[in-house]
Structures are given as C-alpha cells and as structure tokens.
Amino acid sequence: MLSSSEARREALATEREATLGALIVAEEHVGDERRRAASQLAGQVQEHLRDLALPGASLVVEVGEGFGDEVTFLLSANRGEPPLPLTKVASGGELARVMLALRLVLSSAPPTMIFDEVDAGIGGEAALAVGSALAALGRAHQVLVVTHLAQVAAFADHHLVVEKDEEQGRTISRCARVEGEARVIELSRMLSGHPDSEAARKHASELLEQAVLARG
C-alpha cells in the first residue's frame, strides 16, 4: 500500500514537471506571437492616425517579457518627440482618436462605443475624415459621438441636440432629435453661429450630401 502510494506520488511529480515545462513553452510562444503582432498593430493604427489629423504621430506597442501580459501603448503626437505612455501624454482628443484608430483596426469591439469630442483641435478636411471613420465604425457597432463640429455631426444616422434652459430658477437639459430642415438649420448654427444664414445652410446641405455619398 505504501509502496504504491510512493509510486503514485512520483508519477504525479513527474507529470507536474512535464506540465509546467509545457506551460513555459506555451507562454513563450504566446509572448512571441503577441510581440510580433504588436508591431503590426502599431503600424496599422499609425496609418489611421494620419487620416485623423495626427499626421506626425507615431505609436509604439510594447509587450512585456514572458507571455506578454503587460502591454503599454506609447504615443508621440508630433515628429521629433519620443514616444511616451499614452495615458500620460495624450490630450483628450488625441486619446479619443487613438481609440478610434484602434477600433478601426481591431476585428472585435464592444457593441456600443462612446466618443466624447474625438474631434477636439481639428477642423476642415480632417474633421470630415474623422466623421467618415466614425460612420464606418457605426456600420458594425452602435457609436455615440459628442461633437461640436458640423463636419462630424453630418455623418450621423441620428442627430440629437442637447440644450439647456432655465425654468423657475433651475437649469433643465433637453435632448431632441433633429431631422430634415431642422437638421440643416442646426448644422448651419454649428458652422457659423447663424442658423438663418443662406450661405451656412447651403454649406450644411452640402455636408449632408457628402456624408451620404461617403457612406455609399
């Protein structure tokens, strides 16, 4: 009885050592694959950043030793600057654009994503690129965007306006959907501050037409 127990103990010890060895090999393989993929991911995200008004940005994805459970994203938003941890150096708008670029590259994502002022610090053609990228993402996921730019808002499937009013000494927030002519007027207000401007309305209508064409 004792001899069979000793034999069983030795067999289990041998099996344990073999399993630990296999685990180490598997961890090294996973780590190698993660480090190999990190470079590809950084390159693809960097390409999208150039279209999202960060033409001089560079992104580095560092994967730790072993099986690579520690991953750090490093960003240099401007040429000539060293990449530093994204969480420490990126502004709110830069961080949102990096997240947008990541989501455009990665195949999986949560069903609902929220981007708060992803267009901070940009305008014109770059804003159109951001709007187009958000619309592309919206074809596969529910995307909620907080924006002050008409160029981005024009790409939305549903345009909601949040307004604050004072009633009986209290501030009340309201949210309403705008469609048709009301949406053109709101985009005109976002563009020029003058919703009655014929030039602004014409520009707003052109933006909506461009968005429709871009969505195909």
C-alpha positions in Angstrom: 0.0 0.0 0.0 2.8 2.4 1.0 4.9 1.4 -2.0 2.0 2.0 -4.4 1.4 5.4 -2.8 5.0 6.4 -3.2 5.0 5.3 -6.9 1.8 7.3 -7.5 3.4 10.4 -5.8 6.5 10.1 -8.1 4.3 9.7 -11.1 2.3 12.8 -10.2 5.5 14.7 -9.6 6.8 13.7 -13.0 3.5 14.7 -14.6 3.6 18.0 -12.9 7.1 18.8 -14.1 6.1 17.9 -17.6 3.0 20.1 -17.4 5.0 23.0 -16.1 7.5 22.6 -18.9 4.8 22.6 -21.5 3.2 25.7 -19.9 6.5 27.6 -20.1 6.9 26.7 -23.7 3.3 27.7 -24.4 3.8 31.0 -22.6 6.9 31.8 -24.6 5.0 31.0 -27.8 2.1 33.3 -26.8 4.6 36.1 -25.8 6.4 35.8 -29.1 3.2 36.0 -31.1 2.0 39.0 -29.1 5.3 40.8 -29.6 5.1 40.0 -33.3 1.5 41.3 -33.6 2.3 44.4 -31.6 4.5 45.9 -34.3 1.8 45.1 -37.0 -0.9 46.7 -34.8 1.1 49.8 -34.2 1.8 50.3 -37.9 -1.9 49.9 -38.9 -3.1 52.2 -36.2 -0.5 54.8 -37.1 -1.8 54.8 -40.7 -5.3 55.6 -39.5 -3.9 58.4 -37.2 -2.5 60.2 -40.3 -6.1 60.4 -41.6 -7.4 61.6 -38.3 -5.5 64.8 -38.1 -2.4 63.4 -36.4 0.0 63.2 -39.5 3.1 63.3 -37.4 2.1 60.8 -34.8 3.9 57.6 -34.1 2.6 54.7 -32.0 4.6 52.0 -30.3 3.0 48.9 -28.6 5.3 47.4 -26.1 4.7 43.8 -24.9 6.4 42.7 -21.7 8.5 39.7 -21.1 7.3 36.1 -20.7 3.8 35.5 -22.2 3.3 39.3 -22.6 0.5 40.0 -20.2 1.8 43.6 -19.7 1.1 45.8 -22.7 1.9 49.5 -22.9 0.9 51.9 -25.7 3.4 54.8 -26.3 2.5 57.8 -28.4 4.4 60.6 -30.0 1.8 63.1 -31.3 4.5 65.2 -33.1 7.5 64.4 -35.1 10.8 64.5 -33.2 9.2 63.8 -29.8 10.0 60.5 -28.1 7.0 58.1 -27.6 5.7 58.2 -24.1 2.9 56.3 -22.3 -0.4 57.1 -24.0 -2.2 57.7 -20.7 0.3 60.3 -19.6 0.9 62.4 -22.7 -2.2 62.2 -24.8 -4.8 65.0 -24.7 -8.5 64.1 -24.5 -8.9 64.5 -28.3 -5.7 62.6 -29.1 -6.7 59.7 -26.8 -10.1 59.5 -28.4 -8.6 59.5 -31.9 -6.1 56.7 -30.9 -9.1 54.7 -29.6 -11.0 55.3 -32.8 -8.0 54.2 -34.9 -7.6 51.1 -32.7 -11.3 50.2 -33.2 -10.9 50.6 -37.0 -8.1 48.1 -36.9 -9.3 45.5 -34.4 -11.8 43.0 -35.5 -13.7 42.8 -32.2 -15.2 45.6 -30.1 -18.0 46.2 -27.6 -21.5 46.6 -29.1 -21.7 50.2 -28.1 -18.9 52.8 -28.1 -18.9 56.4 -27.0 -16.5 59.1 -28.3 -16.5 62.4 -26.4 -15.2 65.2 -28.5 -13.0 63.0 -30.6 -12.7 66.0 -33.0 -11.0 68.3 -30.4 -8.5 70.6 -32.0 -9.3 69.8 -35.7 -11.5 71.1 -38.4 -12.0 71.2 -42.2 -10.8 68.2 -44.1 -9.5 66.4 -41.0 -13.0 66.7 -39.4 -14.5 65.1 -42.5 -12.0 62.2 -42.2 -13.0 61.7 -38.6 -16.7 61.8 -39.4 -16.2 59.3 -42.2 -14.2 57.0 -39.9 -16.9 57.1 -37.2 -19.5 56.4 -39.8 -17.5 53.3 -41.0 -17.3 52.1 -37.4 -21.0 52.7 -37.0 -21.9 50.2 -39.7 -20.8 47.4 -37.3 -21.4 48.9 -33.9 -23.6 51.4 -32.1 -21.5 54.6 -31.9 -22.4 57.6 -29.8 -20.5 60.8 -30.5 -20.4 64.1 -28.6 -19.3 66.7 -31.1 -19.3 70.5 -31.7 -18.3 70.1 -35.4 -20.9 70.1 -38.2 -18.5 68.1 -40.4 -18.7 65.2 -37.9 -22.4 65.6 -37.0 -23.3 65.4 -40.7 -22.2 61.8 -40.8 -24.6 60.7 -38.0 -27.5 58.4 -38.8 -29.4 60.2 -36.0 -28.6 63.7 -34.9 -29.6 64.7 -31.4 -29.3 68.2 -30.0 -28.8 68.8 -26.2 -29.9 72.2 -24.9 -30.1 73.8 -21.5 -32.8 76.1 -20.4 -33.7 77.9 -17.2 -37.1 77.3 -15.7 -38.3 78.7 -12.4 -34.7 79.2 -11.2 -33.5 75.8 -12.2 -31.4 74.6 -15.2 -33.1 72.0 -17.3 -31.4 69.9 -20.0 -33.3 68.7 -23.0 -32.4 66.3 -25.8 -34.3 66.3 -29.1 -33.7 64.6 -32.5 -33.5 66.9 -35.5 -34.4 65.8 -39.0 -34.9 67.3 -42.4 -34.9 71.1 -42.5 -34.4 71.3 -38.7 -31.2 69.4 -39.1 -29.9 71.7 -41.8 -30.7 74.6 -39.5 -28.8 73.0 -36.6 -25.8 72.3 -38.8 -25.9 75.9 -40.0 -25.8 77.0 -36.4 -22.8 74.8 -35.7 -21.0 76.0 -38.8 -21.5 79.8 -38.4 -23.5 80.6 -35.3 -26.1 82.0 -37.7 -28.8 79.4 -38.4 -30.6 81.8 -40.7 -27.6 82.4 -43.0 -28.3 81.2 -46.5 -24.6 80.5 -47.1 -24.4 78.4 -43.9 -27.5 76.5 -44.9 -26.1 75.8 -48.3 -22.8 74.5 -46.7 -24.8 72.4 -44.3 -26.8 70.8 -47.1 -23.5 70.1 -49.0 -22.1 68.4 -45.9 -25.1 66.1 -45.6 -24.8 65.2 -49.3 -21.1 64.5 -48.9 -21.9 62.2 -45.9 -24.5 60.3 -47.8 -22.0 59.7 -50.7 -19.2 58.7 -48.4 -21.5 56.1 -46.7 -22.3 54.7 -50.1 
